[in-house]
Amino acid sequence: VTIDREVVYRNYDLDLTAGRHGEPLIEENQVILEIKVNGDQPDWMVEILNRYQVEEISFSKYGRAYSKTLEASEVRLAL
């Protein structure tokens, strides 16, 4: 189980030693909860997720960053 918050992306200054900066990938009040299991999720985990109404969605950090980059370039072209 991992929880990501304040996820950012950038298509410039790609040196990993450049520090953590960029454009937000998700909204400020959102988090990404990633659960990786071999096989089915344990019953206790399903119970907790149901209790807190956590819904499964498909999400790709790379795909979202790519889409946001395209949107930004379209806005620049429209201006």
Backbone torsions as a table, in degrees:
resi	resn	phi	psi	omega
1	VAL	NA	127.7	173.3
2	THR	-129.2	149.5	176.5
3	ILE	-125.4	121.8	177.6
4	ASP	-110.3	136.8	173.5
5	ARG	-140.6	161.9	-178.3
6	GLU	52.3	46.3	180.0
7	VAL	-78.7	128.9	179.6
8	VAL	-124.0	162.4	175.6
9	TYR	-141.1	161.1	174.4
10	ARG	-157.5	151.7	176.3
11	ASN	-117.1	27.7	178.4
12	TYR	-144.6	164.6	175.9
13	ASP	48.9	54.9	-170.6
14	LEU	-82.6	2.1	176.8
15	ASP	-65.6	125.3	-177.7
16	LEU	-63.9	-19.8	178.6
17	THR	-84.6	-0.1	-177.8
18	ALA	-76.7	-5.9	179.3
19	GLY	94.0	176.4	-177.2
20	ARG	-96.6	107.9	175.0
21	HIS	-157.2	165.0	179.5
22	GLY	148.2	-165.4	-178.8
23	GLU	-92.7	144.6	179.5
24	PRO	-65.1	137.6	179.1
25	LEU	-93.6	-28.8	177.9
26	ILE	-129.5	164.4	179.7
27	GLU	-64.5	155.9	-176.9
28	GLU	-57.0	-35.2	-176.8
29	ASN	-93.5	10.7	-179.0
30	GLN	-104.4	154.7	172.4
31	VAL	-134.9	157.3	174.4
32	ILE	-109.2	119.2	175.7
33	LEU	-104.2	115.4	-179.0
34	GLU	-111.9	125.6	-179.8
35	ILE	-120.5	121.3	177.4
36	LYS	-115.7	124.1	178.1
37	VAL	-136.5	151.0	170.9
38	ASN	-88.1	115.5	-178.5
39	GLY	84.7	-148.7	-178.0
40	ASP	-78.3	151.7	174.2
41	GLN	-68.5	143.7	177.4
42	PRO	-62.7	150.4	-178.1
43	ASP	-56.4	-40.0	-178.7
44	TRP	-63.6	-34.3	179.2
45	MET	-72.1	-41.7	177.5
46	VAL	-60.1	-41.4	179.5
47	GLU	-61.5	-45.0	179.6
48	ILE	-64.9	-44.9	-179.8
49	LEU	-62.9	-40.3	177.4
50	ASN	-66.8	-41.5	-179.2
51	ARG	-58.1	-40.1	-177.6
52	TYR	-98.3	13.3	175.6
53	GLN	53.0	42.9	176.0
54	VAL	-81.3	122.8	-177.7
55	GLU	-103.8	141.0	177.7
56	GLU	-79.8	129.5	173.5
57	ILE	-135.8	158.7	175.4
58	SER	-89.4	132.1	-177.9
59	PHE	-147.6	130.3	176.7
60	SER	-121.2	118.6	177.9
61	LYS	-60.4	-45.1	179.3
62	TYR	-61.5	-47.0	-179.6
63	GLY	-61.6	-41.3	179.6
64	ARG	-65.9	-42.2	178.8
65	ALA	-63.7	-40.9	178.8
66	TYR	-62.5	-46.1	179.1
67	SER	-61.2	-43.9	179.7
68	LYS	-65.1	-36.7	177.6
69	THR	-64.4	-43.5	177.4
70	LEU	-62.7	-44.1	178.8
71	GLU	-59.3	-43.4	-179.4
72	ALA	-64.2	-39.9	-179.6
73	SER	-70.5	-33.3	176.6
74	GLU	-66.8	-37.9	177.5
75	VAL	-64.0	-43.3	178.8
76	ARG	-63.4	-37.7	179.4
77	LEU	-68.8	-33.4	-179.1
78	ALA	-71.4	-26.6	-179.0
79	LEU	-76.2	NA	NA
